[in-house]
Amino acid sequence: VLQYFISTHGARKGLADTALKTANSGYLTRRLVDVAQDVVVTEQDCGTDQGLVTSSVIDGGDIIESLSERVLGRIVAKDVVDVTTGEVLIEAGTMMDEIMTAKVDQMGIEEIIVRSPITCETRYGICSACYGRDLGRGHQVNLGEAIGVVGAQSIGEPGTQLTMRTFHIGGAASGQAAQDNIQVNNDGVIRLHNIKVVDKPDGSLVAVSRSGELSLLDAVGRERERYKVPYGATIRVKDEASVAAGDIVATWDPHTHPIITEVAGTVKFSAMDEGVTITRQTDEFTGLSSISVIDPAERPTAGKDIRPAITLVDGKGKELNLAGTNVPAHYFLPHGAMVNLEDGVKVEVGDVVARIPQEGSKTRDITGGLPRVADLFEARKPKEPAILAEISGTVSFGKETKGKRRLVITPTDTSMLPEGSDHYEELIPKWRQLSVFEGEAVQKGEVVSEGPPSPHDILRLKGIPALAEYIVNEIQEVYRLQGVKINDKHIEVIVRQMLRKVEIASTGDSTFIKGEQAEHTAFLEECDRLKAEGLIPPTANRELLGITKASLSTESFISAASFQETTRVLTEAAVTGKRDYLRGLKENVIVGRLIPAGTGLAYHEERRRNKSEGDELALTMSAEEFSESFAEEMEKAEAADASAE
C-alpha cells in the first residue's frame, strides 16, 4: 500500500504541475505577444552601423555555443579586421551564411559585431538588415514579416517544457570543495584580460584587480576557455606563455580574501591598540600569534571611531606611495581581518598583509525555469541586488552610522558629478559583504557588493549592449538546461520593446517636462525637429520596462485596453485625449481593418501614398456603393448567361 501511495503521490504531483505550467506558460506567451505585436519589418535597411558584440558562450572550460553558431543568419555591422595584419576579413554588410560561418571557425575570429533588432534605427517596426535571416525560410527576412509575434511565440512555446519549481541548494551538496585553482583543459597560449598584476620576487604574478579574466587560445588564435581570476590569486604563468592541457595556471585561497602589498617596504601599524581595536591570539599547535580586528560594535567607547591600518614606510620611516601614483600605501583593516605580521617587519611586493575570512555564500534558492524567464522579462529587481559603483574613482569609507557603512567614491575627474559635489557616497547595510577595500580604484559599473545584478543598474551604468548581453545570456541559460534551442534575435526583439521608453533628463527647447516618460520614437522625432530649426534638443536616459508594463504603456490605447486593466487604460486615454494611429497588428484586428503585415503592409502604404497625393477616392468606396455595383455586375453577368443559353 505504501509503495502504491508513493507512486500515486508522484503521479498526481506531476499532473498538477503540468496543469499549472500550461496556464503560466500560456500567460507568458500572451504577455510576450502583446508587447511585441507591432514589430513588423517595415524597411530594407535603416543604415545604422551599430550592433552588438557577439562572441562564443564559454562557461568555465567548455564552449557551450560557438561564435559561428551565434552569428549564423545575422548581418555584420562593422568590418572584421585581422589584428596583426590589418586586413579586412569580413566586410560590413555581409550576411553570415553557412559558408561564411565555416570561415569564421577556420580564421579563429574571437568576436564579431552583428546588426541587432536592439540597435536598429527604424522608427516604426524594424529593418530587414538588422533582423537578418528569416529562420523559417532561410533567406533574408521579407518586408511585412510580423517578426515580433514570431519571436514571442518562439520564446513562449517551449515554456511548457521548462520546470516550475525552484531548486534549493544547501545541505550536503553545498559543502563540496570551493574552487581554488584554474586548470586548463587544452594546450594553448594564455592571455590575461583586464588584470592588474604585481610581480613577486619569485617570478609569479599576483592579481590585484577584481574583474580580471584569463583565457586560453589554441594554435589558430581562437579562444577555447575563459576563467575569472579573483583578487589575490597567484598566477603561475606570464601573459602569452604556452601551457599544456592539465596545467594549473592560477591558485588562490577560497576561504579568505587577502589584502596584497603593491610596493616593498617596512610594515608600520597605526591605531592598533590591543584590547581597544585588536585582539591577539596564539595558535596552541603552531605557537604562531595572529592579530584580529574587533568589530566596532564590540569595542570599548574609546575605540569606536578609530580605524586600524597598516602603512608601508621606507627605511627612514617615510610613507611610501603606490607605484606611479601619489596614493600612499595605506591599507585600512576591516573588522574580522587577520594579520600575521609584526610591526616593523619587511615585506616584498605581492605579499599578503592581512586576510579577511569569507563566509560561505548563503544557501539560496535558484529560481529555475518559467519563473526565472518571467522575472527577467518583467525586469524585476532582485531582493538583495548587487551594488555597483556609480562612478569610476577611488574607494574610501566615511563615518559609519547605525547598521550602515558609508561608501565614498572620489573620482579622478569631477565632471561626471552633479554641481557642487566632489565625491559620490552611498549608505550600505553592514551585513552586506563588500568586495572592495579602502584606497582601491573601481570602474563605473564594477561590483562593490556581490549579489544578483539588477537589470536597471546594468542599463544605467553599463549601457544597452551590456544589458542586452545579460538578458539574452540569462534567458538562454534557462532554456539550455532543458535542451531547448532559441535564436538570440527573438529575445533581442523583446528587449527592444522593453526599451521603448525614455526618461527626459533635460528639456532643451522641447515640449517635454523633465522626468517625464516619453516614447523613444517621439523623443527622436522631437530631437530631429529641433535640430532642423537650430534649437537645443532635449536629452534623455533609456528606461527599462517589464513586458506587462511596456504593453500597458504602448502608444496604442486600443491594444493596451485589450490586454489588461481595460477600464483604467480607456479612462486615462480619454482624459489625456489620446489618438490611436493603428500602427500595430492588434489594434487593426480589433477595428476590423487589414493588418499592416504581409500583403497588408503594401496595401496600407499604397493607401498612405494616395492620401498624401490627394487621390484618396481610388481606394475609398462605402459598403453600400460596393454592394450596389456588385449587384449590377451580377445582374449583367446573369443576363449575359441567359442570352447565351
Legacy VTK file of the C-alpha trace (Angstrom):
# vtk DataFile Version 3.0
C-alpha trace
ASCII
DATASET POLYDATA
POINTS 645 float
0.000 0.000 0.000
2.845 2.347 0.897
4.534 1.889 -2.488
1.228 2.418 -4.241
0.699 5.597 -2.231
4.185 6.895 -3.064
3.776 6.291 -6.778
0.302 7.888 -6.946
1.614 10.861 -4.954
4.336 11.383 -7.578
1.936 10.964 -10.480
-0.644 13.351 -9.026
2.076 15.912 -8.341
3.237 15.665 -11.954
-0.272 16.186 -13.301
-0.963 19.179 -11.053
2.363 20.696 -12.017
1.648 20.234 -15.732
-1.764 21.881 -15.429
-0.326 24.912 -13.637
2.598 25.047 -16.019
0.376 25.217 -19.101
-1.549 28.153 -17.645
1.613 30.003 -16.635
3.373 29.353 -19.900
0.306 30.492 -21.833
0.181 33.725 -19.865
3.881 34.363 -20.550
3.259 33.847 -24.284
0.308 36.225 -24.183
2.346 38.962 -22.494
5.201 38.488 -24.967
2.905 38.591 -28.000
1.245 41.674 -26.630
4.474 43.570 -26.096
5.957 42.639 -29.477
2.885 42.561 -31.696
3.639 45.803 -33.502
7.173 44.826 -34.568
6.930 44.301 -38.316
9.713 44.501 -40.906
8.949 47.881 -42.479
12.097 48.733 -44.447
15.055 47.085 -46.140
17.920 48.815 -44.303
17.912 51.513 -41.624
21.553 52.343 -42.410
22.930 52.072 -38.869
26.497 50.922 -38.247
25.705 49.982 -34.653
25.420 46.407 -33.468
26.056 44.028 -30.600
29.453 42.458 -29.951
28.995 38.699 -30.199
31.465 36.082 -29.007
31.247 32.410 -28.104
29.487 31.472 -24.871
32.180 29.913 -22.695
31.383 28.588 -19.254
34.481 27.581 -17.324
36.477 25.493 -19.746
33.761 24.464 -22.184
32.481 26.211 -25.277
28.712 25.975 -24.890
27.829 27.791 -28.090
30.464 28.710 -30.656
30.691 32.128 -32.309
29.778 30.660 -35.696
26.515 29.240 -34.298
25.614 32.574 -32.743
26.213 34.740 -35.823
24.609 32.381 -38.363
21.904 34.268 -40.235
22.967 37.706 -38.967
24.452 40.641 -40.869
27.875 42.009 -39.900
27.705 45.627 -38.650
31.398 46.603 -38.784
34.342 45.198 -40.760
36.052 42.273 -39.037
39.756 43.137 -39.188
42.774 40.906 -38.601
44.510 42.478 -35.585
48.041 41.629 -36.738
47.896 42.459 -40.478
45.051 44.986 -40.509
43.461 43.109 -43.416
39.643 43.118 -43.593
38.477 39.518 -43.160
34.722 40.061 -43.389
33.207 43.266 -44.731
30.378 45.107 -43.006
27.004 44.213 -44.501
27.902 40.563 -45.181
25.156 38.060 -44.438
26.667 35.270 -42.337
25.522 32.111 -44.100
26.837 28.568 -43.599
29.846 29.163 -45.897
30.857 32.339 -44.037
30.438 30.820 -40.569
32.680 27.907 -41.572
35.300 30.546 -42.494
34.893 32.186 -39.080
35.817 28.870 -37.467
38.912 28.497 -39.663
40.150 32.071 -39.213
39.922 31.919 -35.434
37.922 35.148 -35.120
37.013 35.861 -31.482
34.227 38.397 -31.757
32.056 39.943 -34.440
29.809 42.998 -34.190
26.491 41.974 -35.747
23.384 44.031 -36.550
20.658 43.535 -33.987
16.990 44.459 -33.502
18.084 46.311 -30.339
20.308 48.761 -32.223
18.009 49.091 -35.270
17.150 52.727 -36.031
13.885 52.189 -37.905
11.245 54.353 -36.176
8.140 52.181 -36.538
8.893 48.497 -36.891
12.336 47.203 -37.727
14.543 46.834 -40.812
15.317 43.642 -42.647
19.111 44.036 -42.323
19.071 44.325 -38.521
16.973 41.170 -38.238
18.907 39.102 -40.755
17.747 35.708 -41.878
14.128 34.634 -41.727
14.504 31.469 -39.665
11.562 29.786 -41.336
12.665 30.312 -44.941
16.441 30.545 -44.817
16.859 33.814 -46.744
16.884 37.437 -45.574
13.574 38.376 -43.971
10.887 39.877 -46.256
9.177 43.215 -45.745
5.918 42.851 -43.848
7.003 39.817 -41.825
5.461 40.012 -38.318
8.678 39.077 -36.556
7.507 40.377 -33.167
4.799 37.739 -32.940
7.131 35.063 -34.332
9.727 35.944 -31.684
7.179 35.999 -28.865
5.806 32.604 -29.842
9.269 31.099 -30.267
10.076 32.058 -26.676
6.660 31.202 -25.236
6.088 27.868 -26.962
8.891 25.884 -25.252
7.725 27.422 -21.943
5.687 24.294 -21.234
8.917 22.281 -21.224
10.500 24.384 -18.502
10.269 23.431 -14.858
8.051 25.334 -12.448
9.546 24.640 -9.065
12.514 26.390 -7.504
15.524 24.305 -6.542
17.254 24.655 -3.219
20.971 24.327 -2.947
22.102 23.646 0.521
22.739 20.743 2.842
25.272 18.180 1.727
25.683 19.482 -1.795
26.837 22.950 -0.817
29.535 21.570 1.462
31.597 20.424 -1.502
35.038 21.906 -2.091
35.080 25.520 -3.197
37.067 26.131 -6.364
40.599 27.251 -5.566
42.507 26.984 -8.852
42.275 27.245 -12.620
43.255 24.155 -14.547
43.278 24.367 -18.343
41.739 21.605 -20.453
43.633 22.180 -23.705
47.106 23.022 -24.945
47.468 26.636 -25.960
48.591 30.151 -25.145
47.445 32.082 -22.063
46.106 35.627 -22.424
45.306 37.904 -19.462
42.434 40.374 -19.872
41.821 43.465 -17.780
44.063 42.181 -14.958
46.290 44.410 -12.871
49.152 42.270 -11.540
52.247 42.761 -9.390
55.414 40.696 -9.960
56.611 38.740 -6.952
60.360 38.251 -6.497
59.968 34.500 -7.246
58.614 35.291 -10.735
54.937 34.542 -10.177
52.252 37.202 -10.609
49.599 38.239 -8.087
46.294 39.662 -9.334
45.363 42.939 -7.642
42.211 43.656 -9.645
38.687 42.322 -9.293
37.283 41.890 -12.750
40.250 40.211 -14.407
39.892 37.245 -16.726
42.250 34.681 -18.172
41.682 32.945 -21.478
43.334 30.146 -23.416
43.854 30.450 -27.177
44.501 27.470 -29.445
47.074 27.270 -32.274
44.870 29.311 -34.653
44.382 32.035 -32.046
40.780 31.114 -31.302
39.594 31.413 -27.709
38.845 27.984 -26.216
38.450 28.645 -22.485
37.869 31.674 -20.282
38.020 31.994 -16.497
37.531 34.746 -13.939
40.597 35.472 -11.803
39.758 36.621 -8.252
41.666 39.305 -6.338
44.769 37.907 -4.669
45.147 34.874 -6.955
48.695 33.752 -7.711
49.137 33.401 -11.474
51.900 30.949 -12.300
52.313 31.858 -15.980
53.078 35.096 -17.800
50.860 36.654 -20.483
51.250 34.853 -23.846
53.016 31.861 -22.247
52.329 28.392 -23.688
50.741 25.781 -21.428
49.847 22.110 -21.777
46.452 20.550 -21.080
46.007 19.849 -17.361
48.379 22.602 -16.192
47.240 24.586 -13.165
47.761 28.229 -14.120
46.398 30.075 -11.080
45.667 29.281 -7.427
44.020 31.137 -4.552
42.590 30.565 -1.094
38.802 30.307 -1.463
38.055 30.924 2.223
39.829 34.221 2.810
40.142 37.481 0.940
43.746 38.742 1.062
44.993 42.323 1.117
48.083 42.405 -1.114
51.004 44.842 -0.963
51.820 46.573 -4.235
55.154 48.017 -3.029
58.001 46.626 -0.917
58.723 48.295 2.416
58.502 48.090 6.191
55.210 47.464 7.981
54.047 50.173 10.377
50.905 49.622 12.459
48.646 52.587 13.188
45.694 52.751 15.613
46.229 49.089 16.518
45.834 49.028 20.301
45.428 45.660 21.938
42.087 45.344 23.698
40.768 48.510 22.021
40.752 47.807 18.303
42.575 44.464 18.039
42.980 41.199 19.929
45.940 38.823 19.778
45.508 35.065 19.610
48.208 32.424 19.767
47.666 29.125 17.986
48.241 26.294 20.518
49.684 23.892 17.948
51.998 26.132 15.948
52.747 28.781 18.542
52.235 31.495 15.918
50.367 34.557 17.062
47.892 36.418 14.913
46.093 39.717 15.333
42.404 40.130 14.553
40.460 43.381 14.290
37.461 43.788 16.629
34.034 44.661 15.226
33.367 48.377 16.011
30.116 47.410 17.775
32.043 45.328 20.341
34.846 47.813 21.007
35.068 49.965 24.137
33.935 53.565 23.638
37.481 54.797 23.109
37.911 52.602 20.040
34.575 53.155 18.294
35.762 55.652 15.673
39.385 54.567 15.418
40.302 52.741 12.214
43.236 50.351 12.452
45.515 50.370 9.413
48.860 49.161 8.126
51.138 51.656 6.393
54.249 50.794 4.401
57.273 53.011 5.074
60.821 53.131 3.719
63.990 52.739 5.816
63.733 56.334 7.063
60.140 55.910 8.258
58.675 57.973 5.375
55.358 56.765 3.920
55.663 55.013 0.568
53.339 55.667 -2.363
51.855 53.089 -4.729
53.870 52.718 -7.944
53.302 55.566 -10.380
50.788 57.423 -8.190
50.783 59.732 -5.199
48.367 57.478 -3.303
50.021 56.423 -0.026
50.451 52.665 0.568
47.977 52.717 3.402
45.810 49.644 3.984
42.784 50.038 6.275
41.747 46.830 8.006
38.025 46.000 8.070
36.671 44.206 11.139
37.412 40.499 11.233
40.710 40.912 9.348
43.521 38.610 10.493
47.102 39.938 10.444
50.049 37.532 10.683
52.796 40.161 10.569
54.504 42.053 13.366
55.162 45.790 13.487
58.435 46.666 11.753
58.898 43.585 9.536
59.914 43.976 5.895
57.507 42.867 3.143
58.043 42.285 -0.578
55.754 43.164 -3.484
52.782 40.779 -3.674
52.961 39.698 -0.008
49.772 39.271 1.982
49.413 41.889 4.746
46.069 40.683 6.088
43.341 38.166 5.337
39.624 38.689 5.666
37.715 35.457 6.274
34.955 34.917 3.701
31.767 33.373 4.972
30.394 30.760 2.599
27.774 32.172 0.280
24.381 31.681 1.886
22.323 28.782 0.639
19.925 30.366 -1.764
17.134 29.123 -3.965
17.903 29.096 -7.625
14.761 30.168 -9.332
14.759 27.957 -12.373
12.591 27.566 -15.379
9.476 29.589 -16.099
9.511 31.879 -13.048
13.090 32.908 -13.883
12.210 33.720 -17.503
9.171 35.691 -16.324
11.309 37.615 -13.790
13.820 38.578 -16.479
11.183 39.733 -18.960
9.326 41.624 -16.235
12.662 43.335 -15.366
12.093 42.734 -11.651
14.656 43.963 -9.165
16.145 41.068 -7.157
15.669 41.063 -3.350
19.270 41.873 -2.472
20.784 43.125 -5.717
24.493 43.536 -6.329
25.670 47.046 -5.532
27.592 48.540 -8.460
29.947 51.514 -8.427
28.039 54.554 -9.734
31.205 56.326 -10.925
34.874 55.487 -11.530
37.218 56.583 -8.780
38.909 55.668 -5.517
37.021 53.937 -2.718
37.076 55.152 0.873
34.706 54.736 3.797
33.098 57.675 5.575
31.608 57.845 9.081
29.593 54.762 9.953
26.006 55.159 11.090
23.908 52.658 12.996
23.762 49.497 10.936
25.113 51.161 7.786
28.508 51.847 6.265
29.157 54.916 4.183
30.885 54.108 0.907
32.557 57.130 -0.665
33.919 57.134 -4.218
36.164 60.054 -5.141
36.523 60.348 -8.913
39.706 61.365 -10.681
37.745 63.865 -12.780
34.740 65.534 -11.171
32.920 66.412 -14.403
30.738 63.309 -14.028
29.198 64.506 -10.767
26.289 66.903 -10.199
27.228 70.500 -9.435
28.823 71.282 -6.103
29.870 67.780 -5.021
33.336 66.309 -5.361
32.534 62.701 -4.461
29.728 60.159 -4.594
28.518 58.478 -1.412
26.087 55.704 -0.645
24.957 54.012 2.563
25.311 50.239 2.527
23.891 47.944 5.235
26.584 46.406 7.475
25.575 42.821 6.712
26.395 43.225 3.021
29.808 41.751 2.314
31.833 44.318 0.403
34.315 43.198 -2.202
36.276 46.468 -2.324
38.717 47.962 0.152
39.824 51.395 1.211
42.035 53.081 -1.371
41.127 50.704 -4.169
40.298 52.036 -7.640
36.955 50.947 -9.114
35.489 51.418 -12.577
31.934 52.627 -13.153
29.605 49.614 -13.069
32.073 47.369 -11.207
30.634 45.192 -8.437
31.087 46.687 -4.964
28.981 44.108 -3.127
28.137 40.693 -4.558
24.579 39.647 -5.372
22.288 39.043 -8.328
22.572 42.068 -10.642
19.554 44.300 -11.215
18.915 44.854 -14.945
18.047 48.524 -14.295
21.504 49.093 -12.779
23.197 47.380 -15.723
21.346 49.638 -18.170
22.094 52.797 -16.187
25.788 52.157 -15.579
26.945 49.961 -18.448
24.563 50.803 -21.265
22.298 48.944 -23.653
24.798 46.403 -25.117
25.693 45.104 -21.628
22.005 44.874 -20.697
21.152 43.019 -23.908
24.001 40.580 -23.328
22.888 39.986 -19.733
19.215 39.330 -20.532
19.940 37.181 -23.603
22.518 35.054 -21.762
20.389 34.598 -18.642
17.322 33.532 -20.622
19.321 31.239 -22.892
20.815 29.625 -19.778
17.360 28.629 -18.529
16.310 27.175 -21.874
19.683 25.476 -22.364
19.239 23.498 -19.147
16.089 22.000 -20.677
17.820 21.400 -24.003
15.734 23.960 -25.905
17.392 25.981 -28.682
16.095 29.513 -29.243
17.701 32.008 -31.588
19.085 35.102 -29.820
17.244 37.505 -32.087
13.824 36.510 -30.763
14.909 37.579 -27.278
16.504 40.746 -28.695
13.217 41.761 -30.329
11.527 41.562 -26.916
14.371 43.520 -25.251
13.961 46.209 -27.932
10.316 46.520 -26.918
11.237 46.707 -23.215
13.460 49.706 -24.034
10.732 51.673 -25.831
10.517 54.464 -23.244
12.948 57.206 -22.250
13.009 59.443 -19.189
13.666 63.074 -20.077
16.831 64.325 -18.318
16.932 67.899 -19.659
14.235 69.603 -21.677
16.199 71.868 -24.044
13.722 73.778 -26.235
11.290 70.854 -26.424
7.744 70.493 -25.110
8.771 67.672 -22.744
8.917 68.069 -18.963
11.981 66.954 -17.001
11.438 63.484 -15.511
8.529 62.587 -17.782
8.376 59.252 -19.577
8.182 59.528 -23.339
8.160 57.095 -26.264
11.674 56.706 -27.687
10.391 57.349 -31.229
8.531 60.528 -30.156
11.711 61.708 -28.420
13.832 61.131 -31.550
11.290 62.915 -33.766
11.254 65.920 -31.418
15.094 65.986 -31.480
15.108 65.929 -35.303
12.553 68.747 -35.444
14.515 70.960 -33.023
17.861 70.282 -34.729
16.336 71.253 -38.090
15.195 74.561 -36.555
18.596 75.138 -34.932
17.231 74.873 -31.368
18.536 72.897 -28.376
17.318 69.273 -28.407
16.339 67.526 -25.137
18.427 64.742 -23.565
17.066 61.558 -22.054
18.002 58.245 -20.473
16.630 54.945 -21.712
14.187 53.251 -19.333
13.768 49.507 -18.960
10.151 48.397 -18.518
8.878 44.911 -17.794
6.787 43.342 -20.564
3.430 43.846 -18.788
4.187 47.496 -18.107
5.558 48.009 -21.619
2.354 46.542 -23.120
0.158 48.797 -20.991
2.122 51.918 -21.866
2.225 51.459 -25.640
1.205 54.321 -27.915
-1.917 52.447 -28.972
-4.610 52.537 -26.280
-6.773 50.030 -28.160
-4.029 47.419 -27.956
-3.339 48.219 -24.265
-7.040 48.100 -23.345
-7.448 44.682 -24.945
-4.561 43.364 -22.844
-5.281 44.121 -19.165
-6.947 46.704 -16.894
-9.325 47.835 -19.655
-11.211 50.479 -17.658
-8.044 52.150 -16.372
-6.432 52.278 -19.812
-9.549 53.654 -21.514
-10.230 56.274 -18.811
-6.632 57.521 -18.974
-6.733 57.600 -22.783
-9.990 59.586 -22.681
-8.713 62.021 -20.054
-5.478 62.741 -21.949
-7.268 62.826 -25.310
-5.111 60.157 -26.920
-5.176 59.254 -30.608
-4.553 55.764 -31.912
-2.823 55.700 -35.282
-3.492 51.946 -35.706
0.141 51.063 -36.340
0.266 47.622 -34.709
-1.434 44.367 -35.654
-3.749 44.097 -32.676
-5.483 47.436 -32.950
-6.171 46.779 -36.648
-7.668 43.369 -35.889
-9.903 44.955 -33.241
-11.277 47.656 -35.548
-11.547 45.134 -38.382
-9.020 46.509 -40.866
-6.449 44.604 -42.864
-3.399 44.159 -40.610
-0.235 46.038 -41.649
1.808 42.860 -42.118
2.370 40.695 -45.165
0.374 41.972 -48.152
-1.433 44.364 -45.793
1.794 46.349 -45.441
1.788 47.137 -49.171
-1.950 47.908 -49.079
-1.576 50.414 -46.232
1.474 52.028 -47.835
-0.445 52.460 -51.081
-3.332 53.973 -49.103
-0.984 56.389 -47.345
0.686 57.344 -50.612
-2.638 58.037 -52.313
-3.789 60.048 -49.316
-0.707 62.262 -49.450
-1.200 62.763 -53.211
-4.829 63.693 -52.584
-6.111 60.744 -54.633
-7.958 59.057 -51.799
-11.081 58.258 -53.826
-9.291 55.466 -55.663
-9.433 53.217 -52.624
-12.424 54.512 -50.680
-15.797 53.059 -51.564
-18.526 52.649 -48.991
-20.071 49.228 -48.358
-23.421 50.359 -49.859
-21.766 51.598 -53.065
-19.804 48.393 -53.300
-22.845 46.150 -52.837
-24.823 48.202 -55.409
-22.083 47.989 -58.030
-21.598 44.298 -57.203
-25.335 43.630 -57.667
-25.257 45.477 -61.020
-22.324 43.410 -62.229
-24.058 40.181 -61.116
-27.245 41.164 -62.980
-25.220 41.886 -66.131
-23.474 38.536 -65.845
-26.772 36.668 -65.327
-28.315 38.471 -68.320
-25.291 37.530 -70.430
-25.638 33.867 -69.334
-29.354 33.853 -70.129
-28.771 35.302 -73.619
-26.033 32.726 -74.223
-28.485 29.916 -73.486
LINES 1 646
645 0 1 2 3 4 5 6 7 8 9 10 11 12 13 14 15 16 17 18 19 20 21 22 23 24 25 26 27 28 29 30 31 32 33 34 35 36 37 38 39 40 41 42 43 44 45 46 47 48 49 50 51 52 53 54 55 56 57 58 59 60 61 62 63 64 65 66 67 68 69 70 71 72 73 74 75 76 77 78 79 80 81 82 83 84 85 86 87 88 89 90 91 92 93 94 95 96 97 98 99 100 101 102 103 104 105 106 107 108 109 110 111 112 113 114 115 116 117 118 119 120 121 122 123 124 125 126 127 128 129 130 131 132 133 134 135 136 137 138 139 140 141 142 143 144 145 146 147 148 149 150 151 152 153 154 155 156 157 158 159 160 161 162 163 164 165 166 167 168 169 170 171 172 173 174 175 176 177 178 179 180 181 182 183 184 185 186 187 188 189 190 191 192 193 194 195 196 197 198 199 200 201 202 203 204 205 206 207 208 209 210 211 212 213 214 215 216 217 218 219 220 221 222 223 224 225 226 227 228 229 230 231 232 233 234 235 236 237 238 239 240 241 242 243 244 245 246 247 248 249 250 251 252 253 254 255 256 257 258 259 260 261 262 263 264 265 266 267 268 269 270 271 272 273 274 275 276 277 278 279 280 281 282 283 284 285 286 287 288 289 290 291 292 293 294 295 296 297 298 299 300 301 302 303 304 305 306 307 308 309 310 311 312 313 314 315 316 317 318 319 320 321 322 323 324 325 326 327 328 329 330 331 332 333 334 335 336 337 338 339 340 341 342 343 344 345 346 347 348 349 350 351 352 353 354 355 356 357 358 359 360 361 362 363 364 365 366 367 368 369 370 371 372 373 374 375 376 377 378 379 380 381 382 383 384 385 386 387 388 389 390 391 392 393 394 395 396 397 398 399 400 401 402 403 404 405 406 407 408 409 410 411 412 413 414 415 416 417 418 419 420 421 422 423 424 425 426 427 428 429 430 431 432 433 434 435 436 437 438 439 440 441 442 443 444 445 446 447 448 449 450 451 452 453 454 455 456 457 458 459 460 461 462 463 464 465 466 467 468 469 470 471 472 473 474 475 476 477 478 479 480 481 482 483 484 485 486 487 488 489 490 491 492 493 494 495 496 497 498 499 500 501 502 503 504 505 506 507 508 509 510 511 512 513 514 515 516 517 518 519 520 521 522 523 524 525 526 527 528 529 530 531 532 533 534 535 536 537 538 539 540 541 542 543 544 545 546 547 548 549 550 551 552 553 554 555 556 557 558 559 560 561 562 563 564 565 566 567 568 569 570 571 572 573 574 575 576 577 578 579 580 581 582 583 584 585 586 587 588 589 590 591 592 593 594 595 596 597 598 599 600 601 602 603 604 605 606 607 608 609 610 611 612 613 614 615 616 617 618 619 620 621 622 623 624 625 626 627 628 629 630 631 632 633 634 635 636 637 638 639 640 641 642 643 644
